[in-house]
Amino acid sequence: MGKLREKISGCYRSMQGARDFANLRSVIAIARKQDWNVLETLASPIPGN
């Protein structure tokens, strides 16, 4: 997915932007595999913080 994103936009603006995108895609993929509601998962607080 990262390579597709890079091809669509041309490049990431920063390394941190690439990391943020990868983390977000990872959370979404896990939520889908676990059959969780993706929007609720993204809106929920991070455990331990």
ZAPAKE-654991 format. One record per atom (N, C-alpha, C, O): atom name; x, y, z. Coordinates in nm, 4 decimals. Each point is the difference from the previous one (the first is absolute). Example, Ala and Ser with C-alpha at 12.3 -4.5 7.8 and 13.67 -1.06 7.14 Angstrom:
ZAPAKE-654991
PT   atom          x          y          z
PT      N     1.3190    -0.5690     0.7800
PT     CA    -0.0890     0.1190     0.0000
PT      C     0.0900     0.1200     0.0000
PT      O     0.1036    -0.0019     0.0665
PT      N    -0.1386     0.1069    -0.1385
PT     CA     0.0820     0.1190     0.0060
PT      C    -0.0770     0.1090     0.0730
PT      O     0.0509     0.1108     0.0169
This chain:
ZAPAKE-654991
PT   atom          x          y          z
PT      N     0.0824    -0.1194     0.0000
PT     CA    -0.0824     0.1194     0.0000
PT      C     0.0866     0.1255     0.0000
PT      O    -0.0349     0.1000    -0.0627
PT      N     0.1454    -0.1054     0.1316
PT     CA     0.0884     0.1160     0.0061
PT      C     0.0513     0.0411    -0.1361
PT      O     0.0054     0.1189    -0.0314
PT      N     0.0321    -0.2160    -0.0496
PT     CA     0.0516     0.0307    -0.1340
PT      C    -0.1105     0.0612    -0.0860
PT      O     0.0254     0.0922    -0.0774
PT      N    -0.1482    -0.1434     0.0909
PT     CA    -0.1125     0.0563    -0.0741
PT      C    -0.0211     0.1458     0.0386
PT      O    -0.0199     0.0852    -0.0865
PT      N     0.0240    -0.0568     0.2155
PT     CA    -0.0170     0.1372     0.0488
PT      C     0.1109     0.0894    -0.0570
PT      O    -0.0255     0.1125    -0.0431
PT      N     0.1469    -0.1637     0.0437
PT     CA     0.1125     0.0767    -0.0510
PT      C    -0.0183     0.0297    -0.1482
PT      O     0.0311     0.1100    -0.0459
PT      N    -0.0816    -0.2079    -0.0294
PT     CA    -0.0190     0.0194    -0.1438
PT      C    -0.1110     0.1008    -0.0281
PT      O     0.0101     0.0795    -0.0934
PT      N    -0.1154    -0.0828     0.1736
PT     CA    -0.1126     0.0902    -0.0221
PT      C     0.0399     0.1447     0.0279
PT      O    -0.0280     0.0888    -0.0806
PT      N     0.0928    -0.0650     0.1937
PT     CA     0.0305     0.1373     0.0389
PT      C     0.1345     0.0484    -0.0529
PT      O     0.0284     0.1198     0.0038
PT      N     0.0531    -0.2100    -0.0522
PT     CA     0.1312     0.0378    -0.0485
PT      C     0.1084    -0.0315     0.1012
PT      O     0.1069    -0.0491    -0.0362
PT      N    -0.1341     0.0773     0.1635
PT     CA     0.0935    -0.0341     0.1066
PT      C    -0.0608     0.0422     0.1332
PT      O    -0.1000     0.0718     0.0048
PT      N     0.1621    -0.1176     0.1018
PT     CA    -0.0387     0.0484     0.1321
PT      C     0.0738     0.1308     0.0251
PT      O     0.1129     0.0172    -0.0459
PT      N    -0.1737     0.0722     0.1161
PT     CA     0.0640     0.1291     0.0264
PT      C     0.1081    -0.0116     0.1067
PT      O     0.0947     0.0787     0.0018
PT      N    -0.1085    -0.1757     0.0860
PT     CA     0.1009    -0.0189     0.1040
PT      C     0.0023    -0.1462     0.0417
PT      O    -0.0927    -0.0757    -0.0287
PT      N     0.1987     0.0377     0.0959
PT     CA     0.0099    -0.1363     0.0510
PT      C    -0.1069    -0.0226     0.1066
PT      O    -0.0573    -0.1087     0.0081
PT      N     0.0302     0.2101     0.0735
PT     CA    -0.1035    -0.0125     0.1029
PT      C    -0.1366    -0.0206    -0.0646
PT      O    -0.0808    -0.0769     0.0519
PT      N     0.0534     0.1428    -0.1622
PT     CA    -0.1257    -0.0197    -0.0716
PT      C    -0.0146    -0.1428    -0.0503
PT      O    -0.1091    -0.0569     0.0039
PT      N     0.2180    -0.0001    -0.0507
PT     CA    -0.0014    -0.1389    -0.0463
PT      C    -0.0259    -0.0942     0.1168
PT      O    -0.0759    -0.0961    -0.0134
PT      N     0.1385     0.1228     0.1281
PT     CA    -0.0218    -0.0834     0.1196
PT      C    -0.1442     0.0100     0.0484
PT      O    -0.0619    -0.1011     0.0331
PT      N     0.0085     0.2230    -0.0289
PT     CA    -0.1385     0.0200     0.0433
PT      C    -0.0968    -0.0749    -0.0905
PT      O    -0.0939    -0.0638     0.0477
PT      N     0.1172     0.0716    -0.1783
PT     CA    -0.0854    -0.0692    -0.0955
PT      C     0.0061    -0.1510     0.0215
PT      O    -0.1033    -0.0669    -0.0004
PT      N     0.2241     0.0128     0.0191
PT     CA     0.0166    -0.1435     0.0211
PT      C    -0.0686    -0.0446     0.1287
PT      O    -0.0639    -0.1052     0.0025
PT      N     0.0763     0.1839     0.1043
PT     CA    -0.0661    -0.0346     0.1267
PT      C    -0.1518     0.0009    -0.0143
PT      O    -0.0679    -0.0897     0.0500
PT      N     0.0162     0.1887    -0.1167
PT     CA    -0.1448     0.0095    -0.0201
PT      C    -0.0519    -0.1172    -0.0819
PT      O    -0.1023    -0.0592     0.0343
PT      N     0.1722     0.0251    -0.1427
PT     CA    -0.0410    -0.1142    -0.0826
PT      C     0.0060    -0.1300     0.0785
PT      O    -0.0833    -0.0886    -0.0193
PT      N     0.1810     0.0769     0.1073
PT     CA     0.0146    -0.1193     0.0818
PT      C    -0.1191    -0.0158     0.0952
PT      O    -0.0558    -0.1089     0.0133
PT      N     0.0183     0.2171     0.0516
PT     CA    -0.1140    -0.0042     0.0926
PT      C    -0.1280    -0.0349    -0.0755
PT      O    -0.0804    -0.0798     0.0481
PT      N     0.0613     0.1383    -0.1646
PT     CA    -0.1196    -0.0288    -0.0800
PT      C    -0.0021    -0.1463    -0.0428
PT      O    -0.1048    -0.0642     0.0061
PT      N     0.2188     0.0106    -0.0493
PT     CA     0.0068    -0.1397    -0.0430
PT      C    -0.0316    -0.0943     0.1152
PT      O    -0.0727    -0.0977    -0.0181
PT      N     0.1270     0.1261     0.1372
PT     CA    -0.0278    -0.0842     0.1163
PT      C    -0.1476     0.0063     0.0356
PT      O    -0.0609    -0.1029     0.0292
PT      N     0.0026     0.2215    -0.0310
PT     CA    -0.1420     0.0155     0.0328
PT      C    -0.0871    -0.0806    -0.0962
PT      O    -0.0960    -0.0645     0.0420
PT      N     0.1291     0.0682    -0.1690
PT     CA    -0.0776    -0.0768    -0.0986
PT      C     0.0130    -0.1499     0.0228
PT      O    -0.0990    -0.0728    -0.0066
PT      N     0.2215     0.0261     0.0336
PT     CA     0.0225    -0.1431     0.0214
PT      C    -0.0713    -0.0501     0.1246
PT      O    -0.0461    -0.1141     0.0039
PT      N     0.0369     0.1998     0.0989
PT     CA    -0.0654    -0.0381     0.1245
PT      C    -0.1507     0.0255    -0.0043
PT      O    -0.0707    -0.0261     0.0973
PT      N     0.0222     0.0770    -0.2099
PT     CA    -0.1417     0.0316    -0.0204
PT      C    -0.0486     0.1056     0.0996
PT      O    -0.1123    -0.0064     0.0500
PT      N     0.1999     0.1040    -0.0225
PT     CA    -0.0354     0.1124     0.0845
PT      C    -0.0513     0.1131    -0.0884
PT      O     0.0304     0.0052    -0.1192
PT      N    -0.1077     0.0846     0.1776
PT     CA    -0.0432     0.1199    -0.0710
PT      C     0.1212     0.0921    -0.0149
PT      O     0.0576     0.0436     0.0996
PT      N    -0.0196    -0.0145    -0.2222
PT     CA     0.1221     0.0768    -0.0261
PT      C    -0.0089     0.1408     0.0582
PT      O     0.0955     0.0465     0.0622
PT      N    -0.2066     0.0215    -0.0807
PT     CA    -0.0125     0.1364     0.0512
PT      C     0.0047     0.0041     0.1518
PT      O     0.0620     0.0894     0.0576
PT      N    -0.1272    -0.1856     0.0082
PT     CA     0.0050    -0.0051     0.1460
PT      C     0.1417    -0.0289     0.0479
PT      O     0.0454     0.0563     0.0996
PT      N     0.0237    -0.1440    -0.1708
PT     CA     0.1374    -0.0338     0.0369
PT      C     0.0891     0.1229    -0.0105
PT      O     0.0802     0.0258     0.0897
PT      N    -0.0931     0.0498    -0.1972
PT     CA     0.0824     0.1197    -0.0191
PT      C    -0.0337     0.1081     0.1028
PT      O     0.0877     0.0768     0.0397
PT      N    -0.2124    -0.0702     0.0030
PT     CA    -0.0431     0.1039     0.0947
PT      C     0.0288    -0.0377     0.1446
PT      O    -0.0014     0.0867     0.0874
PT      N     0.0274    -0.2139    -0.0604
PT     CA     0.0217    -0.0425     0.1388
PT      C     0.1389     0.0406     0.0484
PT      O     0.0940     0.0089    -0.0790
PT      N    -0.0818     0.0158     0.2098
PT     CA     0.1315     0.0388     0.0542
PT      C     0.0979    -0.1181    -0.0053
PT      O    -0.0405    -0.1162     0.0018
PT      N     0.1671     0.1480    -0.0083
PT     CA     0.1035    -0.1023    -0.0033
PT      C     0.0203    -0.0514     0.1424
PT      O     0.0238     0.0791     0.0912
PT      N    -0.0329    -0.2110    -0.0711
PT     CA     0.0206    -0.0540     0.1342
PT      C     0.1392     0.0321     0.0526
PT      O     0.0986    -0.0085    -0.0731
PT      N    -0.0918     0.0450     0.1990
PT     CA     0.1284     0.0292     0.0618
PT      C     0.0420     0.1451    -0.0109
PT      O     0.1027     0.0379     0.0563
PT      N    -0.1780     0.0440    -0.1263
PT     CA     0.0354     0.1426    -0.0115
PT      C    -0.0950     0.0842     0.0799
PT      O     0.0134     0.1223     0.0029
